[in-house]
Amino acid sequence: YGRNIPESFRTVIADYGVPAVWANTQGEHNCVYPDDHQGAHDYVAGLIARGHTRIAYIQRHGEYRGPNYTGPHYSETARETGYVDAMCEAGLTPFIIDPFDITHEGESLPRAWGQWHRANPGVEVALCYGPATAIALHHAAEASANFHVATFHHEHVFETVRDGPTIVQIPMHHVGHTAVNMLNEMIAEGRSETPSIAVPYPRKTT
């Protein structure tokens, strides 16, 4: 599960013939992961179909980039390209924001995003990679009736937030279920390698 899995560890697993499935990790074989490109694309396409044209995408915030995560997770590129593809297909110009350009050390996130929101009054929806940025941006612009925040997550994390951000539901339960099925089939059939599976996002968001 996760990222930055050492290739040497994969080699040891393979050399010992231990059936292994890598969850939430993208690769050609033995991986089961959410189809983040499809999830972002479908959500943004749905916004556009409802008349929204000024949609921004907020990249991953730096607080997730700890010492154990030296490289980007596949989902960072997948979600962003899904957003870009949906915007371009509709003839719209993507608006991508790097949080490092907005937030500064020691500055509160709501304050920083409040300044950004006031500087970009035309943005109707901000689709954030993760919940930390989404919750800060939501608080910063809570009084704005013409602005909405959405983010990706695998569970309902905003029950305590009044009219909180929309959650684009990551199908992690389905990923786990699919991974176990894949592993059982590999064991039953005596295989050490099987094609990877991208699990689609549900069509409905909450």
N, C-alpha and C positions, 0 to 999 in steps of 0.2 A: 504494500500500500504506500502511495506517496510518490516521492521523486528522489532523484539522485541515488538510485539503487546502484551500488558498485557493480561494475561488470564482472569483477572477480567473484562476487557473491552469486550472481546468476550462473557463472561457470561452475562453481562448486555444486550448486543445486543440480545443474544439468549432468555433471560428471557422475554424481551419485545416483542419477536416475530417479530422483524424487519428483513425483508429479507436482507441478507448481503453477499457480495462476496469479498473475499480478493485477491487483485491483486498483482502479483509479490511476493507472499507468498506461501510457500509449506505446504500442509497439506492434510489430507485424504478427507475432505469435504469443499465445498464452496470456493475453491481456484482455481485461474487461474494463471498460471506462465509459463515462457518460459522453454522449455525442454533444459536446459543448458548442460546436459550430452550429448544429441544427437547432439547439435550444435558443441560442442568441438570435439566430436568423429568424426563427419563427416568431419569437416574441416581438422583435422589432418590426417584422412584416405585419404583425397584427396591429401594432401601434399605428403604422402608416395607413393600414386599411381603415382605421377609425378616424383618420384625418390628421394625425400628428405628423409634422414635417420637420420640426426643430428638435431633434433628438441627439443628445450628447452621450458619449461613452467615456466612463471614468476608469482608467486602468488600475491595476492592483496597487494598493497602498504599501509604502515601504515597511510598515510595521510587521508585515508577513515575511520579510526577507531576512530571516534569522540566520545564524551560522550554519544550521543544518540544511539550509535551502539556498545553496549558492547559485543554482541555475533556475531558470523559469520553469514552471509547471506547464505541461502541454496546453492546459485549459486557458492560460493567459492568451496565447496566440489564437486558439480556437474560438473563444468567445468574441475576441476583437474582430477577427475576420468574418465571423457570422454576422456581426453588427454591420461591418463595412459592406459586405455583399448585399445585405437586405437594403441598405441605404442606396447603394449604387444601382441596384436593380430597379429602384423606384425613381431614379434620376435625381437623387438627393445627395448633398455633399456631406460626407462623414465629418464629425466634430469630435476628435479624440483628445482627452485631457490626461496628462500625466500628473498625478497628485504631488509629485516632488516640485512641480512648478507652482503649486497652490499653497501647500503647507510648509511651514518652517519650524525648526526645532524650538520647542518651548512655547509655541503658539497653540492655542486650543483649536481643535478641528472645527467645531461649529463656527467659531469666529472667522477662521480662514475661508471656510466654504460659504459663509454668509457674505463675505466680501466678493467672492467669485460669483455668487448668485446675483448680487446687485450689479456686477459688471457685465453680466450676460442675461439680461431680462427677457431675451427672446427665446431662451431654451425652455421647451415645454416639458420634456422628460429627460432625466439623467439616469442612464443604465450603468450601474456600478459593478465592478468585478466582484467585490466582496462587501459584507455587511458593515464593517467598521466605517468605511467611507459613506455608505448609504445612510447610516444612522446619524452621523454628524451632519451630512448635507440635509437630511430630513429636518433635524432640529433647527438648522440655520435658516431654512426657508419655510418653516411650519406655517407662517401666516400667509403664504402665497397660495391663492386658490388656483392659479394657472400653472403650477409647477408640480411635477410628481417625480418621485424617486423609486427606482426598482433595483433589485440586486439578485444575485444567484445564491441559493443556499439549499441544503438538503432537509431542513426542518423549519418549522415556524418559530422564528427567533424574535419576533417583534410584538408578542401578545401584550406587553406592557406599554407599548408606544401607541399613543392615540393616532388613529388613522395612519399607521406606520407604512413604511415602504412596501411595495409589492414584492413578493418573493417569486422568482422564476425557479420553480422547484427542480432541484437536481435529483435525478432518479437513483439515489444511492442505495435504497433498499432493493431496487431491481438489479443494480449492479452486483450487490452481494449475492442475491438469489441466482443470478446468471453465472457468477463466478463459481459457486458451489456446484451447480449443474455441470459446468464445463469440467471442473476437477473430477467429479464422479464419472463422467464419460471417459475422461483420459485414463482413469484407474481401471474402469471396466474393460476398456478396449486395449489396454497396455500401451498407450501412446504417451510420449513425452512432449509432443508438440502439436498444437492445434491453432487454427486461424483465430486471430483476435476478434472481439465483438465490441462494436460501439453501440451502447444502449441508448435508444432515443429518449428525449425528454417527453413528458406528457404534454399534450396539446393545451391543457388548461392550466393557468397560473392562479395562485391564491393571494 
